[in-house]
Amino acid sequence: MASETTLEKIANGATTTTNHHHHHHHQNQMKTFVLVLLYLGLNSSLNLLNRYTLGHAGFSFPILLTCAHLSFSVLCLSPVMLSPKFSYASSHGEILPRVKSAVVKIGLFMSLNIAMNNASLVSMPLSLNQVIRASIPVVCAICAVFVEGRVPGGVESIGLVFVAGGVMFCISGSYAAASSMSNASANEKDKTFSGLLYCITATVSNALMMTFSGKIMGGEKLDALRLTFYTAPVTLCALLPVALMLEGDRFLNKYFGASAFDVQSREALMYGDEYVSPFQVLTLVLLGCLNAVSYNFVHFALVGHTSAVTTTVLGNIKVVLLILCSRVLFGETKDWSLSMMFGAFIALAGFGLYSFARVKVSHQQMNNVSKK
């Protein structure tokens, strides 16, 4: 009888362990699902909100908007990073001296990337911006050949060639469309060209940052929250003088000048037929700040919970989602030429192929490590 009871206990214990394992696995899947939904939602809403604020609400101050997002980010992180209740505060003195030069370099790369991307959204459709930024892996792969001597595999290379070709089709189609518009002013044509230039600069800067960040950090590992807290003030210090110099006077005259609140002078705050009040603009900027901080937290949580490869794959879904949303909300892509549509399709197909190849390589590496 005793042995039967013991066997029953073992059997019951095994069942409990199995149930617990299944429950934990289910919880894990739910957490991943929620994080993926939040990641896609917050990323899309941040891009759409920035595009609306900069391009449709007439707040054409991209560097000031970037500074607002960074300041808000530092303010939100400070209680966590400086409070003695958390483990971060006690280790700043030990870690900062080791990584200060690396943090400055990454912060400067980030300032160029974020400011240039926001500047492109003043005059460029979000859909075209996203197609161009899909070429980041191409620049990363070219840099990796020279910096690390790592040549991409066969399927990866085909995907990257598709991305590069598709993006080139899109850019040339966009510029040709702007040049052929007989009723477009020289100013509008210049804005299209400068938007393309800003977006390409942001894309190259982002790719360089991703390629060199490992080398810059010199093997020093920082978690994402700490890296954001250290780099945001550097980026802010680099951008604030530029923002004040290039946008300060224009911003003050537009929103705080003698005629800013005069009903007769509302033309200065008009975009199309819609009046956008300073209060509405402030609301949009604050919503953008809140969205940016929330997105960063979710992005870090997703990478920590899954892997960087997962976010690469989600990047494909995000680009398609944003192109659809920008068409529905802003009427973008309706005037795209056939070559632009073909280019976007080829670029996204190449991006998908490249992501598939990267996931496969990542799985193979994980299997090799587990076998060892």
C-alpha positions in Angstrom: 0.0 0.0 0.0 2.8 2.3 0.9 4.5 1.8 -2.4 1.3 2.5 -4.3 0.8 5.7 -2.4 4.4 6.7 -3.2 3.8 5.9 -6.9 0.6 7.9 -6.8 2.5 10.9 -5.3 5.2 10.7 -8.0 2.6 10.4 -10.7 0.6 13.4 -9.3 3.8 15.4 -8.9 4.7 14.7 -12.6 1.2 15.7 -13.7 1.5 18.9 -11.6 4.9 19.7 -13.1 3.6 19.1 -16.7 0.5 21.3 -16.0 2.8 24.0 -14.6 5.1 23.8 -17.6 2.1 24.0 -20.0 0.7 27.0 -18.0 4.1 28.7 -18.1 4.4 28.1 -21.9 0.9 29.5 -22.5 1.7 32.6 -20.4 4.9 33.0 -22.4 3.1 32.9 -25.7 0.5 35.4 -24.4 3.2 37.8 -23.3 4.9 37.5 -26.8 1.6 38.1 -28.5 0.8 41.2 -26.4 4.3 42.6 -26.9 4.2 42.1 -30.7 0.8 43.9 -30.9 2.0 46.8 -28.7 5.2 47.0 -30.7 3.4 47.2 -34.1 0.7 49.6 -32.7 3.1 52.0 -31.0 5.6 52.0 -33.8 2.9 52.7 -36.4 1.2 55.4 -34.3 4.5 57.1 -33.6 5.4 57.3 -37.3 1.9 58.4 -38.2 1.8 61.0 -35.4 5.2 62.4 -36.4 4.1 62.7 -40.0 0.8 64.4 -39.1 2.5 66.8 -36.7 5.4 67.8 -39.0 3.6 67.6 -42.4 -0.1 68.1 -41.8 -0.4 70.2 -38.7 2.1 72.7 -40.0 4.6 72.1 -37.1 7.6 72.2 -39.5 10.3 72.1 -36.7 11.7 68.5 -36.9 14.8 69.2 -34.8 12.7 70.9 -32.0 10.3 67.9 -32.1 13.3 65.5 -31.7 14.5 67.6 -28.7 11.1 67.4 -27.1 11.0 63.6 -27.4 14.5 63.2 -26.0 13.8 65.6 -23.0 10.6 63.7 -22.2 12.5 60.4 -22.4 15.2 61.6 -19.9 12.5 62.9 -17.5 10.6 59.6 -17.6 13.8 57.5 -17.1 15.4 59.6 -14.4 13.2 58.2 -11.4 14.1 54.6 -12.4 17.8 55.3 -13.2 18.6 57.6 -10.2 16.4 56.2 -7.4 18.3 54.2 -4.8 15.4 51.7 -4.8 16.7 50.3 -8.1 20.0 48.7 -8.8 21.0 51.2 -11.5 21.8 54.1 -9.3 24.7 52.4 -7.4 26.6 51.3 -10.6 26.7 54.6 -12.6 30.0 55.6 -11.1 31.6 52.3 -12.0 30.2 52.0 -15.6 30.1 55.6 -16.9 33.9 56.1 -16.9 34.4 52.9 -19.0 31.8 53.8 -21.7 31.7 57.6 -21.8 33.5 57.9 -25.2 31.4 55.1 -26.7 28.2 56.8 -25.4 29.2 60.1 -27.0 29.8 58.5 -30.4 26.6 56.6 -30.4 24.7 59.7 -29.2 26.1 61.7 -32.1 25.1 59.0 -34.6 21.6 58.9 -33.1 21.2 62.7 -33.3 21.9 62.6 -37.0 19.6 59.7 -37.6 16.6 60.9 -35.7 16.8 64.6 -36.8 17.3 63.8 -40.4 14.4 61.2 -40.4 12.1 63.8 -38.8 13.2 66.5 -41.2 12.3 64.2 -44.2 8.8 63.8 -42.8 8.1 67.6 -43.2 8.1 67.3 -47.0 8.0 63.5 -47.8 5.1 61.0 -47.7 5.5 58.5 -44.8 5.0 55.6 -47.2 8.1 56.6 -49.3 10.1 57.3 -46.2 9.4 53.7 -45.0 10.4 52.2 -48.3 13.7 54.0 -48.4 14.4 53.1 -44.7 13.8 49.4 -45.6 17.3 49.6 -47.3 19.1 49.9 -43.9 20.1 46.1 -44.1 21.8 46.8 -47.5 24.0 49.5 -46.0 24.7 47.3 -43.0 25.7 44.4 -45.2 28.1 46.6 -47.3 29.6 48.0 -44.1 29.9 44.4 -42.6 32.0 43.3 -45.7 34.6 46.1 -45.1 34.5 46.3 -41.3 34.0 42.6 -40.2 34.9 40.8 -43.5 31.5 39.1 -43.3 30.0 38.4 -46.8 26.2 37.8 -46.8 25.0 34.3 -48.0 23.3 33.5 -51.3 19.7 34.1 -50.3 20.6 37.1 -48.2 22.5 38.7 -51.2 19.5 38.1 -53.5 17.2 39.8 -50.9 19.5 42.8 -50.5 19.8 43.2 -54.3 16.0 43.3 -54.5 15.8 45.8 -51.7 18.5 48.1 -53.3 16.9 47.9 -56.8 13.4 48.5 -55.5 14.4 51.5 -53.4 16.3 53.0 -56.3 13.1 52.6 -58.5 11.1 54.4 -55.8 13.5 57.3 -55.4 14.0 57.9 -59.1 10.2 57.6 -59.7 9.5 60.1 -56.9 12.0 62.6 -58.2 10.9 62.2 -61.8 7.2 62.7 -60.7 8.2 65.9 -58.9 10.3 67.2 -61.8 7.5 66.6 -64.4 4.9 68.5 -62.4 4.4 71.6 -64.6 2.3 73.4 -62.0 4.7 72.6 -59.1 6.8 75.6 -58.0 10.6 75.4 -57.8 10.2 75.5 -54.0 8.0 72.3 -54.0 10.5 70.5 -56.2 13.4 71.6 -53.9 11.4 70.3 -50.9 10.9 66.9 -52.5 14.6 66.7 -53.3 15.6 67.8 -49.8 13.2 65.3 -48.2 14.8 62.5 -50.2 18.3 63.7 -49.2 17.3 63.9 -45.5 15.8 60.4 -45.6 18.8 58.8 -47.3 21.2 60.5 -44.8 19.1 59.2 -41.9 19.1 55.7 -43.4 22.9 55.6 -43.9 23.5 57.1 -40.4 21.2 54.4 -38.8 23.0 51.6 -40.7 26.5 53.0 -39.7 25.3 53.2 -36.0 24.1 49.6 -36.1 27.3 48.4 -37.7 29.8 50.2 -35.5 27.9 50.1 -32.2 29.5 46.7 -31.3 33.0 48.0 -32.1 32.4 51.4 -30.4 31.2 49.6 -27.2 34.4 47.5 -27.3 32.6 44.4 -25.9 31.0 46.4 -23.1 27.4 45.3 -22.7 24.8 47.8 -21.6 21.1 47.1 -21.2 18.8 49.1 -23.4 17.4 51.3 -20.6 20.9 52.3 -19.5 22.1 52.9 -23.1 19.0 55.2 -23.7 19.6 57.1 -20.5 23.3 57.7 -21.3 22.9 58.6 -25.0 19.7 60.8 -24.8 21.5 63.7 -23.1 24.4 63.5 -25.6 21.9 63.6 -28.5 20.0 66.4 -26.9 23.2 68.5 -26.3 24.2 68.0 -30.0 20.7 68.9 -31.4 19.5 71.7 -29.1 22.0 74.4 -30.4 21.2 73.4 -34.0 17.4 73.5 -33.3 17.7 77.0 -31.7 19.9 78.3 -34.5 17.9 76.9 -37.4 14.3 76.8 -36.1 14.2 79.0 -32.9 13.2 82.4 -34.5 10.7 80.8 -36.9 9.1 78.9 -34.0 8.8 82.0 -31.8 7.4 84.1 -34.6 4.9 81.5 -35.6 3.5 80.6 -32.2 4.4 83.5 -29.8 4.8 86.5 -32.2 2.6 89.6 -31.8 0.2 88.3 -34.5 0.2 84.6 -33.5 -3.1 84.8 -31.6 -4.7 87.4 -33.9 -7.7 85.9 -35.8 -6.6 87.8 -39.0 -3.2 86.2 -38.9 -4.4 82.6 -38.7 -3.0 82.0 -42.2 0.4 81.5 -40.6 -1.1 78.5 -38.7 -3.1 77.1 -41.6 -2.4 73.8 -43.3 -4.7 73.3 -46.3 -8.2 74.5 -45.1 -7.7 73.4 -41.5 -6.8 75.8 -38.7 -4.4 74.2 -36.2 -4.2 76.1 -33.0 -1.0 76.3 -30.8 -2.9 74.3 -28.1 -3.7 71.5 -30.6 0.0 71.5 -31.8 1.2 71.2 -28.2 -1.2 68.3 -27.6 0.2 66.5 -30.7 3.8 67.1 -29.5 3.0 65.8 -26.0 1.2 62.7 -27.4 4.3 62.1 -29.6 6.6 62.3 -26.6 4.4 59.8 -24.6 4.2 57.5 -27.6 8.0 57.6 -28.2 8.8 56.7 -24.5 6.1 53.9 -24.5 7.5 52.5 -27.8 11.1 52.5 -26.5 10.0 50.5 -23.4 8.0 48.0 -25.5 10.8 47.7 -28.0 13.4 46.9 -25.3 11.0 44.4 -23.6 10.3 42.6 -27.0 14.1 42.3 -27.8 14.7 41.0 -24.3 11.8 38.6 -24.4 12.4 37.3 -28.0 15.4 38.4 -30.1 16.6 41.2 -32.3 15.8 38.9 -35.3 12.1 38.9 -34.3 12.0 42.7 -34.5 13.6 42.5 -37.9 10.9 40.2 -39.2 8.2 42.5 -37.6 9.8 45.3 -39.5 8.4 43.8 -42.7 4.9 43.8 -41.3 5.3 47.4 -39.9 6.4 48.8 -43.3 3.3 47.3 -45.1 1.0 48.5 -42.2 2.4 52.0 -42.4 2.0 52.2 -46.2 -1.6 51.1 -45.8 -2.3 53.5 -42.9 -0.7 56.5 -44.7 -2.9 55.8 -47.7 -6.1 55.6 -45.7 -5.3 58.5 -43.3 -3.3 60.9 -45.5 -4.3 59.8 -49.1 -0.7 58.9 -49.8 0.4 56.5 -52.6 -2.6 57.5 -54.8 -0.4 59.6 -57.0 2.5 57.0 -57.1 3.7 56.1 -60.6 3.8 52.6 -61.8 7.6 52.5 -61.4 7.3 53.6 -57.7 4.7 50.9 -57.0 6.9 48.3 -58.7 9.9 49.5 -56.8 8.1 49.4 -53.4 6.8 45.8 -54.1 10.3 44.6 -55.1 11.9 46.3 -52.1 9.4 44.8 -49.6 9.8 41.4 -51.3 13.6 41.6 -51.0 13.3 42.8 -47.3 11.1 39.7 -46.6 13.6 37.4 -48.3 16.5 38.9 -46.4 14.7 38.6 -43.1 13.8 34.9 -43.8 17.5 34.2 -44.6 18.7 36.0 -41.4 16.2 34.0 -39.3 17.4 30.8 -40.9 21.1 31.7 -40.2 20.2 32.7 -36.6 18.5 29.3 -36.0 21.5 27.4 -37.4 23.9 29.3 -35.2 21.7 28.5 -32.1 21.5 24.8 -33.0 25.3 24.7 -33.5 25.8 26.3 -30.0 23.3 23.9 -28.4 25.0 20.9 -29.9 28.4 22.0 -28.5 
